Amino acid sequence: MTVAIQQAVPAIRAFNRQFSQLMGLLEPRYMGGELSLVEARVTYEIRERQPVLARDVAQVLGLDPGYLSRTVAKLEKHGWIARGRGKDARERPLSLTSDGDDRFQALDAVTLAETEKLLAQLDEDGALRLVNALGEAGDLLFRDIESDWSLRELRPGDLGHLCSRQAILYREHWGWGDGLEALMMEICAAYLRDFKPGKEQGWIAERNGRMLGSVFVANEDHETARLRMLYVEPEARGLGVGSALVRQCTEFARDAGYKRMVLWTHAVLDSARKIYAAEGYTITSTEMQSEFGKEEISEHWLLEL
């Protein structure tokens, strides 16, 4: 067990205890209603998937089939759910009755109101931080790598964050030091200070509020655009994020009237180089440089538009 995991285990257990108490999950009846937490969750899954077989609900929730069967029988006795036609009890699909749906909506309204009350203490920034933190926690714990990601244009604060992430990643993976971080901050400062609307633009790839990658187009001269600061988070590699970011730059540059695009990279950055080559870039020159703390082969690439 690594040191990081040793620290994470008590942290997540402490959060679980506090969250359970905060949300009243240890109470015998969920939100003071008629159902226990498990019964309420089973009802929710039936409503979301109806008509649905009991075995499918058991699989989704990871419940013992016998325990689920007793829970379903109780809900049926109270008139919340009904069974459809089937070969036997196991093959009869479950659905909420009209009364069950009304009662569920009432319980859902209470849950919504209590959650809003809980979050009312947060300001706009706090709410956004919570959304982003929960999204990242979900990615890490549930491995939800297939969830949708999207591209958006840069917003205030993005450049500082992407400089920080790239500095950390390049140091961890390649041993590049302060020289690279200083250069990236200079590039981002120049982009903000001298921004040319219609000729420059940047994009962030994100999922659940978490930055997965970034890139931007900077003006080199009247006919030339420069691709800058491409990076993709390790967790997002293989999802097509890097290719989408580079393609976005190409399309923007064409629409902006540029005749060519150029970029500067390094021979060790193999994944990025494959993306550039697939987009149609070719190497025009190479050189040795050591400004990041170690000697590397740097490359200049060109794409004719």
N, C-alpha and C positions, 0 to 999 in steps of 0.2 A: 504494500500500500504506500503510495507516494505521500509526501508531506502535504501537498495541496488537498488530496482526498481526505487525509486525516483531519485537516482543518474544516473541510466541507461537511463531513458527517455530523459533528455536533451542531454546526450552523443550521443545516437543513432540519435537524430534529428539533432544535429550539424554535425555528420559524413555524414548523408544523404544530407544535404545542400552542404557540401564541395565536396562530391563525385559527386553529380549531376553537379556542376559547373566544376569540374576537367574533367569529361568525356563529357562535352558539351551536357548533356541530356536535357537542357532547350532550346536548339536551335530549330528553327522550322523544320529543316531538319537534320536527323541523319547523322553524319560524313560528312556533306556538300553534301550529295547525293540528290536523288529525293524523298526519303521517310521520313515521320516523324518517331519518335522512335516507336510508336505503330505499324505503317505499316511495319516497318522493322522487328519487333518482330513477327507479324503475319506471315510474309513471311518466317521467320526462322522456325516457328512451322509447317507450311505447308510443307516446304522442308524436315524437319526431320521426318514427319509422313506420307507423301504422299503415296497413296491417303488417304485423311482424310476428315471427315465430318465437316462442319462449327461448328456444335454444340459441337463437341469434342474439337476444337480449343478454343471456347469460354469458355468451362469448364476448360481447362488447364490454360488459361490466366486470368480467372475470369472476362471476359469482358461481358458487356451487349449484348445479341444476336442481338438486333437492330443495335447497334454501330458496331459490328463485320460485320454484313451484309453490311453496308455502306462501310466499309473498304475493304471488299472482292470485292464489286462491282467496287470500284476505281481501285484496283489492276488488276481486270479483264479487265477494260476499257483500261488500259495502256499495256495490253498484257503480264503481268507477270504471271498470273495464268489462268487455264482453268478448267471448270467443266466437270466431267465425266457423264455417264448415271445414271439416278435415277428416282424414282417415281415422285418427285417434286424437286423444287430448294433446299429444305432443305436436301434432300437425295442424292444430286449429289456430289460425292466426289471431293475435290479440289486437284490440283497438279500444280506444276510450269511448265510453258512452257519452251521450250529450251531457248528463249530469257530471260525469267525470271530467269532461273538458271544461265545464264551467268552474268546477272546484279547482282544477289545476290552474286555470287562468287567474283565479282569485289568489291562490298561493304564490303564483309567479309575480303578481303585482306587489304582494307583500315583500317578496325577496328583492325585487327591483327597488322598492322604496327604502328598505333597510340598507341596501348596498349604496344607494345614492346618499343616504344620511351619513354613512361611514366615510364616504369620499368627500363630503361637503367641506371638511376641514382643509382640503388641499386647494392650493391656487392652481392657475392654469399650467404653470411650469411643473408643479408637483404631480398633477394628473398625467401630464405627458411623460414625465420620468417614470411613473408607475407603469403606464402602458408599455413603454419601451422595455422596462426591466422584466415585466411579465412575459413579453414576447421573447426576450432573450432566454429567460428561464425555461420557457416552453421548448425552444429550439434545443437547448442543452439536455433537458431531462427527457423529453418525449421524442427527440430525434426527428422532428417534423420537417425533414429536408425537402419533402415534396410540396410543401405549402407554397402558395403563390408569392413571387417577388415581382417587383416592378421598378421602372426607372422614373426618376423625377429630376427636375432641374435643381441646381444648387440653391440652398437657403442660407440665411445668416447663421454663422456658427459652424457650417459644414467644413469649411476649409481648415479650420483649426483642428477639428476632429480627425480629418483624413490625414493631416500632417502627423498628428500624434500616432495614429495607428500604423502608418507606413514606417515611421521611425522605429517603432517597437518591433514590427515584423521583420524589417530588413536587418535590424541588429540581432534578433533571435536566430534568423535563418542564414544570414550571410556574414554576420560580424561587422557590418558597416556602422561607423560611428557618428560623431557629432557633425562631421563635414556634410554628410547627406541630409541630416535634419536641418542644418542651417540653410542648405541650398533649397530644400523644399519650402521652407518658410519664406525665403526670398522670392521664389516663384509664385507662391500664393499671394504674398503681399503685392507684387507687381500686377498680378491678375486683378486684384480688388482695386488697387489704386488707378490703374490705367484701363479699366474694363471698357471694351468697345461693343456697344449693343449691336446685334445683328452680325457681328464678325467673331464674337467669342461667346462661349457657353460651356457650362459644366453640368454633369449629371451624377446622381447617386443611385445605386441599386440598393433597394432595401426590402426587408421582409419583417412584418410585425414591428415596424419602427426601428429596426436595427440595420445599420449600414453594412451592406455586404460587399461594396466595392464602389469605385469612383473613377472619373476621368474628366478632363476638360480640354477644350480646343482654345488655343491662344493664337493671336495674330502674330505672324512672323514678318510678313511684308504684304504688299497689296495683292499678290498672287499666291502667297504661301501661308498655310495654317500649320501650327505645331500641335501635335497630340501630347498632352501632359498628364503626369501623375496617375497613370493607370495602375490600379491594384484591385485584388479580389481577396476577401477573407478566406482563410483556409477551409472553413466550414462550407463555403459556397462553391468551391471548385468542383467542376464537373456538371454544374447546372446551366452552363452557357452564359454566365454573367459577364465574363470578360469579353467574349465575342460580341454580345449585345452592346456593351459599352463602346467598343471600337467601331462597330457598325453605326451606332448613333453619331459618332464623331464624323465618319465619312459622309453620311447623309447631310449632316449640318453643314459641313465644309462645301459640299456641292451646291446646296441651296444658297449659301452665302457668296457664291461666285468665285471661290478659290480654284486655282488650277492644279494645285498639288498639296500634299501633306507631308510633313517630315516628323521624325521622332528620334530620340536618343535613348538607348537602352544598353544592357550589358549581356555578354555572352552566357553568363550563368543563369539568366532568367529565362529558362527554356520554355516554360508554359506561355509566357507573354510573347516570346519570339514566334511560337507556333501560331498564335492568334494573328500576329502581324502578317506573317507569311500567307496565311489563309485569306486574309483581307486583300492581299495583292501587293503588300509592301516588299521592297527589295533592299538589300544592304548596299550602301554607296561607299562607305569607308569604315575602317576600324582603327583603334588606337589603344595604347596602354595608358591607364591612369590609376592613381593611387590616392585621390583626394578624399576617399571615404575611409581611409585607414588601412587598406590592403590593396595590393596590385590586382587590377581587373582589366579584362578586355572590354572596351566600350565600343558601341556600334552606332552608326548613323543610318537610318532607314528612310526610304522615299516611296510615296504612293502618288502616281500620276492620276489626276481626276479627269 
